[in-house]
């Protein structure tokens, strides 16, 4: 990390969940219990699985953090034990303490690992590999709103290149508000720009000049209506020669409800290829790009780790280091990039992302308290608004560190 005595990582407190009324407290105290019920209702789980979910619910609301259940010594190849040692190391400071006392990033990640344990995702048994969040992801892909967004893509071939690029970048940025970006033929195609608290889009495109033979890494966030515009942006990068190769990095197993895995990429490609007109053409081009290695789907266990990107393992760092630019999607990737800390919002983004092995672009809708890189005037305006601008999802940013 670059030297900057006025903005060291240890000056800002780590985000915890112990403050009543805080966003982090609401996630652990309300959202996680509600999610357990949603998962329980979505599948015909056995009595054993329901009991495990009950235990988890009681623990997160009334108890202390417990380690993963011990593996079966009679089954040394038990797949459910693949990461027990790792989590034992990551959690040794927090086991036996209330969930709210653990760092928010760690507690969120561990909750999802425990949820997968409760529904027996890692097996062995018939529930091995059954994504507990699949019904939610699939329902989102089937939603009528997706049909409308895909139909709007038919305007793209006749749209000037610079407007098309802006529209698709904003679509990827806003995720399930993607229609704001697709409707580029409207009178005011930039209707979402006033909700951007930082906009380094011009720097992003400057780093990816046409025909330069660039390689782009895209670290995905959510599936469904957020992954679709990510894939469409990737098609634009390849088709218009901003990149000759793109690696799309997804999660190795279910995480944070809607985070994208390889199966979700496949479902999204099916949604595109089976749509008429331009969406189908985009889907076909993406399939061809995968078949010719211009687009490669990648994953790594670190993407489901409760750690900041400063702790990225050497093999992943080496893999990403070949990229001209890495695009990090979403709120969680942003928190992991700059550190899940309560920074002064004017702390330079470039300082806190200097550790990353490539130039990096963060495309993020704001859904947590962490924020960096704001100018004082923007910050003052946001604070005077009286709104929950940090966590409501009504604001977004495009921040780039060369």
Secondary structure, DSSP 8 states (H G I E B T S, - for coil): ----TTS-TTSS-B-BS-STT-HHHHIIIIIHHHHHHHHHHHS---HHHHHHHHHHHHHHHHSB--------TT-TT-GGGTTHHHHHHHHTTTTTSBGGGSBHHHHHHHHHHHHHHHTTTT-SSTTTT--TTHHHHHHHHHSHHHHHHHHHGGGGGGS-HHHHHHHHHHHHHHGGGTHHHH-TTSTTTTTTGGGEEEE-HHHHHHHT-TTS--EEEEE--B-TTTHHHHHHHHHHHHHTTS-SEEEEEEBSS--TTTB-BHHHHHHHHHHHHTSSTHHHHHHHHHHHHHHTTSEEEEE-GGGGSSS-GGG--HHHHHHHTT-SEEEEEHHHHHHHHH-SB---TTS-HHHHTTTSSS-EEEEEE--SS------HHHHHHHHHH-S-TTTSSS-EEEEEE-
